[in-house]
Amino acid sequence: MNGSADEVVKWNPDGLPTAVDYLLFNVAGAYTVTFPATVANSAEIACGGGSPTWSMASPHTTNLLFVGANSGQPTATMLQGTLNTNFLVLGGAGSFSHLTLTNGGQFGTTAVIHSKSLYDISTGGGDQIGRDGLSEMTVNGGAQYYCDRVEANSQSLVMGGLASGTTTLWIA
């Protein structure tokens, strides 16, 4: 599964993702996917299983970044580049969701998630770590997570919104 997000045969159905597509990463095991400029912005990026590592060779924009499932331990890592999102949700009932932001091991290759933390009826508002289930987010190696709430009905960051367990945010 390692490779570039612009490799047509790696998607089901075959074809380059478009701005209305939901990019679901749920293949078992660890693999790295690079998002070059040739990949259009997306409706959603979701990790529902396995352990994908995302590398944004060019800034990418998505409506929702979601890491969670009904079971298991979906684990996503963002290694480098910038991901802009309207909101971020970690956690699914029955799972232990992990998101790590780090760097590519070289100067200037850090991961950045910029969220607008917009209100969404399905999440109850804003970015959520621990939407439901156990969740953990780690930000290290110079990586950055930041949000600039722009709507009055939205919260910047909710820890353990509906969580049935422990929610952890590690910053190093």
RACORJO-V659282 format. One record per residue. N is the residue number from 1. PHI is phi in whole degrees, 0 to 359 (* if undefined). PSI is psi in radians with two decimals (* if undefined). OMEGA is omega in whole degrees, -180 to 180 (NA if undefined). Layout:
n=<N | N>
phi=<PHI | PHI>
psi=<PSI | PSI>
omega=<OMEGA | OMEGA>
//
This chain:
n=<1 | 2 | 3 | 4 | 5 | 6 | 7 | 8 | 9 | 10 | 11 | 12 | 13 | 14 | 15 | 16 | 17 | 18 | 19 | 20 | 21 | 22 | 23 | 24 | 25 | 26 | 27 | 28 | 29 | 30 | 31 | 32 | 33 | 34 | 35 | 36 | 37 | 38 | 39 | 40 | 41 | 42 | 43 | 44 | 45 | 46 | 47 | 48 | 49 | 50 | 51 | 52 | 53 | 54 | 55 | 56 | 57 | 58 | 59 | 60 | 61 | 62 | 63 | 64 | 65 | 66 | 67 | 68 | 69 | 70 | 71 | 72 | 73 | 74 | 75 | 76 | 77 | 78 | 79 | 80 | 81 | 82 | 83 | 84 | 85 | 86 | 87 | 88 | 89 | 90 | 91 | 92 | 93 | 94 | 95 | 96 | 97 | 98 | 99 | 100 | 101 | 102 | 103 | 104 | 105 | 106 | 107 | 108 | 109 | 110 | 111 | 112 | 113 | 114 | 115 | 116 | 117 | 118 | 119 | 120 | 121 | 122 | 123 | 124 | 125 | 126 | 127 | 128 | 129 | 130 | 131 | 132 | 133 | 134 | 135 | 136 | 137 | 138 | 139 | 140 | 141 | 142 | 143 | 144 | 145 | 146 | 147 | 148 | 149 | 150 | 151 | 152 | 153 | 154 | 155 | 156 | 157 | 158 | 159 | 160 | 161 | 162 | 163 | 164 | 165 | 166 | 167 | 168 | 169 | 170 | 171 | 172>
phi=<* | 301 | 148 | 261 | 292 | 264 | 274 | 307 | 289 | 275 | 252 | 235 | 285 | 304 | 146 | 291 | 298 | 242 | 294 | 258 | 272 | 260 | 266 | 258 | 251 | 220 | 282 | 298 | 95 | 259 | 202 | 243 | 236 | 260 | 258 | 277 | 297 | 285 | 266 | 293 | 302 | 229 | 287 | 202 | 243 | 226 | 250 | 252 | 175 | 72 | 221 | 286 | 246 | 256 | 233 | 267 | 291 | 222 | 307 | 235 | 237 | 219 | 290 | 220 | 252 | 233 | 234 | 171 | 201 | 278 | 198 | 83 | 227 | 300 | 226 | 244 | 232 | 252 | 272 | 195 | 93 | 242 | 239 | 260 | 219 | 285 | 197 | 238 | 226 | 244 | 119 | 217 | 307 | 90 | 238 | 240 | 268 | 232 | 226 | 239 | 250 | 212 | 233 | 277 | 86 | 231 | 301 | 82 | 246 | 283 | 269 | 227 | 247 | 248 | 246 | 275 | 53 | 287 | 289 | 222 | 301 | 286 | 257 | 84 | 119 | 70 | 288 | 224 | 252 | 92 | 305 | 199 | 93 | 272 | 216 | 216 | 235 | 241 | 237 | 213 | 63 | 87 | 293 | 222 | 237 | 213 | 226 | 232 | 303 | 240 | 244 | 297 | 271 | 251 | 255 | 296 | 208 | 247 | 259 | 72 | 308 | 232 | 298 | 263 | 201 | 269 | 241 | 229 | 238 | 255 | 232 | 230>
psi=<-0.22 | 2.55 | -2.80 | 2.51 | -0.17 | 0.23 | 1.83 | -0.73 | -0.19 | -0.08 | 2.63 | 1.95 | 2.82 | 2.38 | 2.69 | 2.44 | 2.56 | 3.13 | -0.28 | 0.06 | 2.58 | 2.05 | 1.79 | 2.15 | 1.85 | 0.35 | 2.33 | 2.62 | 3.12 | 2.38 | 2.76 | 2.34 | 2.19 | 2.32 | 1.76 | 3.07 | -0.35 | -0.16 | 2.13 | 2.80 | 2.81 | 2.82 | -0.66 | 2.52 | 2.17 | 2.41 | 1.91 | 0.04 | 2.95 | -2.87 | 1.24 | 2.54 | 2.18 | 2.38 | 2.02 | 1.65 | -0.38 | 2.52 | 2.42 | 2.53 | 2.38 | 2.69 | -0.72 | 2.36 | 2.06 | 2.26 | 1.96 | 2.86 | 3.11 | -0.23 | 2.96 | -2.84 | 1.28 | 2.28 | 1.99 | 2.52 | 2.34 | 2.03 | -0.65 | 2.83 | -3.07 | 2.30 | 2.08 | 2.33 | 2.66 | -0.58 | 2.79 | 2.34 | 2.20 | 2.29 | 2.38 | 2.47 | 2.21 | 0.03 | 2.92 | 1.75 | 2.43 | 2.38 | 2.22 | 2.28 | 2.25 | -2.72 | 2.90 | 0.19 | 0.03 | 2.65 | 2.33 | 0.20 | 0.54 | 2.77 | 2.42 | 2.19 | 2.13 | 2.02 | 2.46 | -0.22 | 0.81 | 2.70 | 2.35 | 2.26 | -0.58 | -0.43 | -0.20 | 0.05 | 2.16 | -3.03 | 2.46 | 2.20 | 1.98 | 0.75 | -0.86 | 2.34 | -3.05 | 2.48 | 2.63 | 2.29 | 2.25 | 2.27 | 1.96 | 3.12 | 0.47 | 0.02 | 2.87 | 2.39 | 2.21 | 2.65 | 2.59 | 1.59 | 2.27 | -0.07 | 2.47 | -0.56 | 0.15 | 2.62 | 2.58 | -0.93 | 2.23 | 2.20 | 2.07 | 0.76 | -0.93 | 0.35 | 2.44 | 0.18 | -2.57 | 2.43 | 2.32 | 2.38 | 2.04 | 2.24 | 2.12 | *>
omega=<178 | 175 | -176 | 179 | 178 | 174 | -172 | -174 | -180 | -178 | 177 | 2 | -180 | 177 | 177 | 176 | 177 | -177 | 180 | -176 | 173 | -177 | -176 | 177 | -179 | 177 | -180 | 176 | -179 | 179 | -178 | 179 | 178 | 178 | 177 | -180 | -178 | 179 | -179 | 172 | -174 | 178 | -179 | 168 | -177 | 172 | -180 | 179 | -178 | -177 | 179 | 170 | -179 | 176 | -178 | 179 | 177 | 180 | -179 | 179 | 178 | 178 | -176 | 167 | -176 | 173 | -179 | 180 | 177 | 178 | 177 | -177 | 177 | -174 | 180 | 177 | 172 | -171 | -178 | 177 | -176 | 174 | 176 | -179 | 175 | 173 | -175 | 177 | 173 | 174 | 174 | -178 | 178 | -179 | 172 | -173 | -180 | 171 | 179 | 172 | -177 | 177 | -177 | 179 | 179 | 178 | 177 | -178 | -176 | 178 | 179 | 169 | 178 | -178 | 174 | 179 | -178 | 176 | 176 | -175 | -178 | -179 | -179 | 173 | 171 | 179 | -180 | 171 | -175 | 178 | 175 | -174 | -179 | -179 | 178 | 176 | 180 | 178 | -178 | 176 | -180 | 179 | -177 | 167 | 174 | 178 | 175 | -178 | -176 | 180 | -178 | -177 | -175 | 175 | -179 | -178 | 178 | 177 | 176 | -178 | 178 | -170 | 177 | -178 | -174 | 176 | -176 | 172 | 180 | 176 | -179 | NA>
//
